[in-house]
Amino acid sequence: MKNINNYLAKVLNVPLENVDRCSLHYDAKKIPKNQFLLQYGEVCRYIYFVEKGLLKMYSIDKNGKEHIIQFAPESWLISDRSSLYFNEKSIYYIETIEDSEVLLLHVDFISKLVEQFPNSLEKSDILVQKHIKSLQDRINSLLGETAEERYLKFIKRYPDLLLRVPQWMIASYLGITPESLSRVRKELARKNFVPDNK
Amino acid sequence: MKNINNYLAKVLNVPLENVDRCSLHYDAKKIPKNQFLLQYGEVCRYIYFVEKGLLKMYSIDKNGKEHIIQFAPESWLISDRSSLYFNEKSIYYIETIEDSEVLLLHVDFISKLVEQFPNSLEKSDILVQKHIKSLQDRINSLLGETAEERYLKFIKRYPDLLLRVPQWMIASYLGITPESLSRVRKELARKNFVPDNK
């Protein structure tokens, strides 16, 4: 079963026999790795659902350094919502890290869904609250957690990414230097830590 | 006019002649400074609207250090939404910094409002998107901005707070040491920077 259909049925409460009909409201696109879906200064037009592959959203500071805000592997949504909802020029980039298959959901995708399947309203509200929760957690983590605590949280959130993304990208996401990440990994290895991938 | 009535009319589109009726859906409370509205391990029951005074939400790390997630002066909302919506024990504290007058909005305050005044639906959606935007900005700022850039952003967001909160709290919010903040302030003074408080 396609990831999007599974997502619509399980996460957004769309009746299983109707999930195929939802495909009217999005376009699918195959995008090779290292291609942009959004660049600094553009207005973000879609929420992207990752059917296959891996995307990242990041900013670039004035020294040319990349800061990763979010990774999006299979079944994740990724978008610059501030640009999408307020029609503002984005300060972020969204780029494929691997060859990907991406579904382009329009800004009114959720409201169309709710119109057709009112039961999905509550679920879509929960999605937004979960998004807020995870952003709030991330701020707290950046303010107060050690590099090791952040790394362990990263592994929990993105268990499949450890082997899929280079170390420097993980360090960028964690807001630490690659050297600090390397120290954290050595320390965890010394303590015989094994990531618990479910 | 009370801050809440102004907020309901201007921000949430409630017809001016009806704003007083909304007071059925909240309770008002006077709270002296340095009192808790939420403590670690409790479930957050309300969204707090600050009618008068000043609140902060923060976490305490394992070394006993306080990390400020948000300030809430007059007409701001403050709450641990993850705890409020998912009934989870909070990892945060909400505390008054000044003697305050706070309105306790129940979790269904917005939905009751929308029921009575359907025009406020769109505005309440925008509120949520704005909240997401500001959290996303904060993450980006913590990942990639210098101490000076963060401080200038703080002044813009909270123009009235510079004289109301001690320096160490501002440093905690910015995720920098009080010594770094002191350096930033000296450097700005050297450049004859004057905060533009409108």
Interface residues (C-beta under 8 A of the other chain):
Chain A: S59 D61 K65 H67 I68 I69 D80 R81 S82 Y85 F86 I91 Y92 I126 V128 Q129 H131 I132 K133 L135 Q136 D137 R138 I139 N140 L142 L143 G144 E145 S172 G175
Chain B: S59 D61 K65 H67 I68 I69 D80 R81 S82 Y85 F86 I91 Y92 I126 V128 Q129 H131 I132 K133 L135 Q136 D137 R138 I139 N140 L142 L143 G144 E145 S172 G175
